[in-house]
Amino acid sequence: MRLLFFIILGFFSQVSLSGCTGIAAKAPTKVADIPLSCKDPRHKFKSIKSILSKSSYNTNATNYQPIIDPKGFISVDFNKDGKTDFHFIERLASEIRLISCMSNSKRYKRRITPFKVHETIKSDFQTISETIRVQGEALILSINMHEHNWGSDSEISTYAYSKNNKEFLLEQREITSQSGDGMRGDTFEFYDLKNQKYKKISSCGSLEEGCKAFSKSGRLKLPKTRATLMKPVKIYSQLL
C-alpha cells in the first residue's frame, strides 16, 4: 500500500526523485548563526537556512526554508537551564539532516537526528517537503509528499523535551493520506501517546469498488520504551 510506503519512508527516507525538467539556479547557502561547538567538527557539513525545491509538481524549483523561523534555525531553551538550545539543518552534497544541539549549562552536546530534508528539483510528478517548527514548547516535524493523480500523504510528529529522560519524547503523531483520482479513499490516523488514545478514519474513493468506510478510536498502549527524536517509531498499529 502506498500509505504504508510513506510511513516506512518516515524519518529514515533518503529517496531521490528524478524527472526531466530543467534545474533552476542553485539556492544560496547561508550559514546559520549558531555556536561553533554545534557545527560539524569535521567541517564537512555546512549549516544552512534554505534549499532549492518545488512547492508542487510541474513547477519550477525555488528557494525553500524547511525550518519555520525567520532566522532559519530554532533557538529555544527546551531544557530550562538558562541557556539557548539550537536546532538547524546542515548539508553535504545531497544529504541534508536535522541537528539537535542541547546545552547543559556549561557546554553544548551536538547530535545528528535521523530526520532528513529532501530537495525536489527535477521531478514532474512528485514533490516531497519537510518542515521543522516550534509551537509553544513542542518541536514539530512534518513530512509532506504529493504525486500527480495519486494524491497527498503527510506525517506530523510532535515532540516535547523531558528533563528526566533528557530526550525529546514523541507525544503525538498524525498520518493523513488523500486521494487525487478517486481510485482509493482518504485515511486519517491520530496517535496521542501523552493521553494514551488513538483515532483512525477511512473513507472510500468515488471510483473504488468493494470498499467499506470505517471510523474507530480507543485506548493506546504505551510501549516500554518511548519513541524519541533520536529513535522514532515508524509503525503504530502495534500499539493498538
Secondary structure, DSSP 8 states (H G I E B T S, - for coil): -HHHHHHHHGGG-------SS--------------GGGS-TTS-SEEES-EEE-SSTTS--EEE-SB-STTSSEEE-TT-SSS-EEEEEEEETTEEEEEEEEE-SS-EEEEEEEEEE----S-SSEEEEEEEEEETTEEEEEEEEEETTTEEEEEEEEEEEETTTTEEEEEEEEEEEEESSSSS--EEEEEETTTTEEEEEE---TT--S---EEEEEE----SS--BSSS-----GGG-
